[in-house]
Amino acid sequence: MKIGTSGAVTPPAAGVIKAAQQQEAAGFDSTWWPDHLMAWHPQSIWTPEFTPLAHRQPDSHVFLDTVTCMTAAAMSTESIRIGSSVTDPVRRHPAVLAQEFLSIDHFSDGRCILGIGTGEGENAIPYGLSIDRPASRLEDALEIIRLLWESEGPVAHDSPFWPHEEAVFGLGPVAEDRFPPIWVAAHGPRMLDITGRLGDGWLPTYMTATEYRDKRDRIETARQQAGRLDLPFEAGLWAYTCIGDSKEDCLELFESPMYKAIALQMPASVFEEHGVAPPLGEGSYGFNDFIPSHFDRDRILEVLDGIPPEVVARAILHGSVDDVVDELRALGDAGCEHAVLWNISFLTDAERVGASFKAVGKVKAALQG
């Protein structure tokens, strides 16, 4: 299994380059950048009371631009693959995405991966952007990107979102007929079908091996129906990862609001499976409905108080090194080929920083070997 990691997202800018070079030297297969304006942790609880990270970074919502970070990393490394985890066509027009990520592919000499999803409410709604018809919007964006990359001469495309008429796109690929692979962050049935028809890879968030196998099978069916089984495809996974002494050790950490806030990204159905009332309401979908800046301190703590650690565990790959390796091997047996691990073991305890990154290294060594 290939193992990826997370790129540096905050100033100083030199840290982005240094981290990418260190990750390459350490043998990671890939490094990835989220594309955010807003963090998942409300500023109202991003305080030293709950996380030591607030001492170093007082504002939770600090993000360098993803495309800029990827370009800087591309120019300062030689072999590590460079991806977005993930961008969206809500804030970035499809033609702009086509240009940006093909440009990064040039700067990286063919190492760029365009990770893309439907977008999140937190990065759109407060900024006056619509997330209506998310799957249709993404499907149309992928068709436009491919059309611009692969067409010769002006492009016409009838679209409810971005109609194109006599649109030109002259930038070609680094290598003939080899454009950046597009990995889609898909979970629901329609998105999985879109991934099979229009994607070169899959980058969902953490799930069980059983779920993974079922969803991977659906993608393969869509690929077969689209006549794409002869084309390369890479199945990945993006996982918040907490490595401690044991699963029980991690569950104790998950009592903290810092970890419980991550659980708000999950759909209402996950909470209902555990007999817990969905904190954002019946039928809610966290990625669309959780807007951290809308919650003051009292309200967010009230919401998080009702989330048990066992539900938080559904959102985070966790346990000892052996636990994490075993689970990733099970995911590998279910079809996962490339796991991206975002280490959050130290959200509430700065003393875990060094040990947790060493633990991630042990996981990487066990699985790459």
Steps between C-alpha positions, in 0.01 A plus 500: 500500500617852421499742794444874474512776757383858548686805377562809711213746467595794724775766498793530490503424130847350524347230717296375205816429304690357796216262592463374142872434474503318833200289398671406175820408686298291745360294213137610489338431165294820496425823683162674495347839570141571608339797326335703776406852597351384832618232742274235652569628852300809602717785618289509816666180628839536330657605830781370724231356727426237235807481275868589541508589130325827586824623660681474166209595276239714680261503202362163393411621149849555356566337162750576228359460149503137388613557142786722616614243756486218246701703250766585759525134601514391136799723431694389809455120478581234243294186549216536751152534349313821575122516541203702622282345768276640369413806295158574350326663202301733726783745570713409198351511151559175303709679238714649777537157660604358163769768467620498862547125536647449156745779587594324825551184295752691288681636805511152656591321174188286510452441874176694556167346608180702475298393804152647472162481669170683515622756754397568860245739638756667727711611202205621293191615688665771717663639186183533296553188289238238421542127562169410338498189276850400612528170312370650175740791536798271554403271214476798265833638623678170433357484149617857433851438635543192283353678199743791535799272552423258219343716226684665215367843411215699656265320739122520520313348793134535592497531877250619763792630704782603266394512133800515266498647153813535289705443817869443430756311708845465351707362787598139433622221727854438616502164323287424198145393592581489872301755695494522883291217644171616654414339834143555617392528864185290468278326755138482382371281215480772235844636585647150484349459152649834393839386633483186290401685184720808525768439762849352494500437874292507817575695819223449756532574871555224755256207505497134597643235269152359439368840392806552287460174313132567426569850369804390301288233335246762397776711344628199308150433368475860380844475338397183319177657375697801374754279322787629717634179655809514277595845637716548812311552826632537854280451805606713794386601848541824696497441875530711810735281703551480876772261618533435872578213734172322418148553371391568858769768532365670188140477623605695809638772271172500308323637809649838406305760297800514264432147378122515535490797258641272229202267545267782389620439144313168494142453375203466736473129417826420683371654823167322462680164463642558848166609647614862521288793388674667203654817647433702184147367455325212328613451141804725544827444318791647691713603204213718378329602824777561755614863480747543791488880499126484576562348845587703807676328790193402699314363199786291359582351842132413547490326162827313553409387851242261355748316276646184658862398428378186320339720233813712469688175437296452181666809353860431599741214425634427848677267738853374552745462212397136468128592508544756222715267289245219536213726399685638201588147390132412519423807289770387259329162469179695424671676210674804651834564330604838638428625854554865594551539876433837667658473846281663768629297796620813681195729480469507878849399614818659363710223656356257245639688198835326462381154596199515269702597193744218575199271525375614160845416366469148640159461338645617168794261523276202581264563210744610232709192567 
